[in-house]
Amino acid sequence: MTNQNFHMRLVQTDDMCPEQYDLLINEKKHGYLRLRNGHFQVTYPLSRGEVVYEAYTRGSGSFVETERSGYLNAGINACLSRYLKTTSAEA
């Protein structure tokens, strides 16, 4: 197994209607996280990419504060898993 070093950063690109984020790994976009009309969808690597996670939330255009961290963490983990699968296939 290869030792992977990377830096992740979640950048909020809109705060409501829809609430959305870009996930950057080593300063390159590797995920798009968006909540619209109660549907949270995460795509890899960009907005029209593969859906790697989705869920329905209580919040509609933005998360209810108590659910934000759980859904964002699940979306980040899904993108990271997909990223690691891609980079290990390239090695």
C-alpha positions in Angstrom: 0.0 0.0 0.0 1.3 3.4 -0.9 1.6 6.2 1.7 -0.7 9.0 0.5 -0.1 12.6 1.5 -2.7 15.1 0.6 -4.4 18.3 1.8 -8.2 18.6 1.8 -10.2 21.8 2.0 -13.9 22.3 1.8 -14.9 25.7 0.3 -18.4 26.9 0.6 -19.5 28.5 -2.7 -23.1 29.4 -1.8 -24.7 29.5 1.6 -28.3 28.8 0.7 -30.8 28.0 -2.0 -28.8 25.9 -2.8 -26.1 25.4 -0.1 -23.1 24.2 -2.0 -19.4 23.4 -1.5 -16.3 22.4 -3.5 -14.0 19.8 -2.1 -10.4 20.5 -3.0 -7.7 17.8 -2.6 -4.2 19.2 -3.1 -5.9 22.4 -4.4 -7.7 20.6 -7.2 -11.5 20.1 -7.3 -12.4 16.5 -6.4 -16.0 16.9 -5.2 -19.1 19.0 -5.5 -21.6 18.9 -2.5 -25.0 20.5 -3.0 -28.2 20.7 -1.0 -31.3 21.8 -2.9 -35.0 21.3 -2.1 -34.0 18.8 0.7 -31.9 16.6 -1.5 -28.2 16.5 -0.7 -26.1 15.2 -3.5 -22.3 14.7 -3.8 -20.6 14.2 -7.1 -17.0 13.3 -8.0 -15.0 14.9 -9.3 -17.1 17.8 -10.5 -20.8 18.9 -10.6 -21.7 16.7 -13.5 -19.6 13.7 -12.4 -20.5 10.4 -10.7 -22.9 10.6 -7.8 -21.0 9.1 -4.8 -23.5 10.1 -2.0 -27.0 11.4 -1.7 -29.5 11.8 1.1 -32.7 13.6 2.0 -32.4 16.2 4.7 -34.8 18.2 7.0 -33.4 21.5 5.6 -34.5 22.5 2.1 -32.2 25.2 0.7 -29.7 25.0 3.5 -29.0 22.4 6.3 -30.7 22.5 9.7 -27.7 23.4 11.9 -27.7 20.1 13.7 -27.5 18.0 10.5 -24.8 20.0 8.6 -21.6 18.3 10.0 -23.0 14.8 9.6 -24.0 15.1 6.0 -20.9 17.1 5.0 -18.6 14.5 6.7 -20.4 11.7 4.9 -20.1 13.5 1.6 -16.4 14.2 2.1 -15.7 10.6 3.1 -17.5 9.4 -0.1 -15.3 11.7 -2.3 -12.2 10.7 -0.4 -13.0 7.1 -0.9 -13.5 7.6 -4.6 -10.3 9.7 -4.9 -8.2 7.0 -3.2 -9.7 4.3 -5.4 -8.8 6.4 -8.5 -5.3 7.2 -7.3 -4.5 3.6 -6.4 -5.6 2.5 -9.8 -3.3 5.0 -11.4 -0.3 3.8 -9.4 
